Amino acid sequence: MRHPTALAIDKFNRLLNFTEDQYSQDWEHECAAPLRVKEFIDCYHENTNTDDEKFTLMALILSSFDVYFDEHPEDSRTWEALKSILLSDMSLHKDHIEYYSCVDTEVEEEWFSITSLVRTLKND
């Protein structure tokens, strides 16, 4: 399973004005900012140059979007923008897709708020 890289995290800490924490273990969850999802998607389009950067930033986007979607389920435009990225680079983001699909359970109470959306990607 692939993971966010320290080099990419450092880059996005600078670009997105996050405070660096050398003890951070789950950067994408600790820095998740639901109200910045659109900014993070723009950053993905404008500032990712490597697969490591794309993978790392997508981890932050999905963690942020999971909280955002729970509060704004009517916002289909943000999901469509995110879905487009995931579909265009599905092999790179397969670990993210599998994680948020909760493939090991059919108990909806154990799902993320975006699980049902992410599961549709396998049908597209």
C-alpha positions, 0 to 999 in steps of 0.5 A, a space after each residue: 500500500 502506498 503512503 504520502 511521502 515526507 517530501 510531498 508533505 513538506 511541499 504542501 505544508 509550505 504551499 497551503 500554509 500548514 504548520 509543520 509537525 515532525 511528530 505527525 503520523 496522519 498528516 492527511 487527517 490532521 490537516 484536513 480542512 473541509 472548507 478548503 476542499 476546492 482550494 486543495 483541488 485547484 492546488 492538485 491541478 496547478 501544483 502537482 508534478 509527481 505521482 508522490 505529490 498527486 497521491 499525497 495531496 489526494 489523501 488530504 483532499 479525500 480526508 477533507 471531502 469526507 467531512 465536507 460531504 457529511 456537512 454539504 451532501 447537496 454539493 455535487 459539483 465538488 464531487 464531480 471535480 474530485 471524481 474526474 481526477 480519480 477516474 483520470 488517474 485511477 491506478 495511482 489512486 487505487 489505494 485511496 479508492 479502496 480505503 474509502 470504499 470500505 470493501 471489507 464491510 457492508 455495514 453502512 454505519 462503518 462507512 465514511 460519509 463518501 463511501 457510497 460515492 467512491 464505490 460508484 467509481 468502480 462502476 464507471 
